[in-house]
Amino acid sequence: MNLVKKITSYLLIFLVVLFTTVALLGIWEIIPLEKIMIKMISSLVVVFASAAVVLFIFSVLIKETNHHQNS
């Protein structure tokens, strides 16, 4: 359970750092940003939403199953 949260957290941190780096390169006009930013933001939203759903499933359903087994 903790391992999944750690992996998800590190994945989200990595994505934020990656997108920040690309955004800074675009601000300094090293790379074109028009289409890249839309794709980056939508990708980040999809990854965040899927991570939230997975964490919800693990925290509610699996925790509830473990609670019933321990009783």
C-alpha positions as CSV (number, residue, x, y, z in Angstrom):
1,M,0.0,0.0,0.0
2,N,2.7,2.5,1.0
3,L,4.8,1.4,-2.0
4,V,2.0,2.3,-4.4
5,K,1.6,5.7,-2.8
6,K,5.4,6.3,-3.0
7,I,5.6,5.2,-6.6
8,T,2.6,7.4,-7.6
9,S,4.0,10.4,-5.7
10,Y,7.4,10.1,-7.4
11,L,5.8,9.7,-10.8
12,L,3.8,12.8,-10.3
13,I,6.8,14.7,-9.0
14,F,8.8,13.6,-12.1
15,L,6.0,14.7,-14.4
16,V,5.8,18.1,-12.8
17,V,9.6,18.6,-13.0
18,L,9.6,17.5,-16.6
19,F,6.7,19.8,-17.6
20,T,8.2,22.7,-15.7
21,T,11.5,22.2,-17.6
22,V,9.7,22.1,-21.0
23,A,7.6,25.2,-20.0
24,L,10.8,27.1,-19.1
25,L,12.4,26.1,-22.4
26,G,9.3,27.3,-24.2
27,I,9.3,30.6,-22.3
28,W,12.9,31.2,-23.4
29,E,11.8,30.3,-26.9
30,I,14.2,27.4,-27.2
31,I,11.3,25.1,-28.2
32,P,7.9,26.0,-29.6
33,L,5.2,25.8,-27.0
34,E,1.9,26.2,-28.7
35,K,0.9,22.5,-29.2
36,I,3.2,21.1,-26.6
37,M,1.6,22.9,-23.6
38,I,-1.9,21.7,-24.4
39,K,-0.6,18.1,-24.7
40,M,1.4,18.4,-21.5
41,I,-1.4,19.8,-19.4
42,S,-3.9,17.3,-20.7
43,S,-1.4,14.4,-20.1
44,L,-0.8,15.7,-16.5
45,V,-4.5,15.9,-15.9
46,V,-5.1,12.3,-17.1
47,V,-2.2,11.0,-15.0
48,F,-3.4,12.8,-12.0
49,A,-6.9,11.6,-12.4
50,S,-5.9,8.0,-12.9
51,A,-3.6,8.2,-9.9
52,A,-6.4,9.6,-7.7
53,V,-8.7,6.8,-8.8
54,V,-6.1,4.1,-8.1
55,L,-5.3,5.6,-4.7
56,F,-9.0,5.8,-3.9
57,I,-9.4,2.2,-4.8
58,F,-6.5,1.1,-2.7
59,S,-7.3,3.2,0.3
60,V,-11.1,2.4,0.4
61,L,-11.6,-1.0,-1.0
62,I,-8.3,-2.8,-0.1
63,K,-8.2,-1.1,3.4
64,E,-11.8,-2.2,4.0
65,T,-11.0,-5.8,2.9
66,N,-7.9,-5.8,5.2
67,H,-10.0,-4.4,8.1
68,H,-12.6,-7.2,7.7
69,Q,-9.9,-9.9,7.6
70,N,-8.3,-8.5,10.9
71,S,-11.6,-8.6,12.8
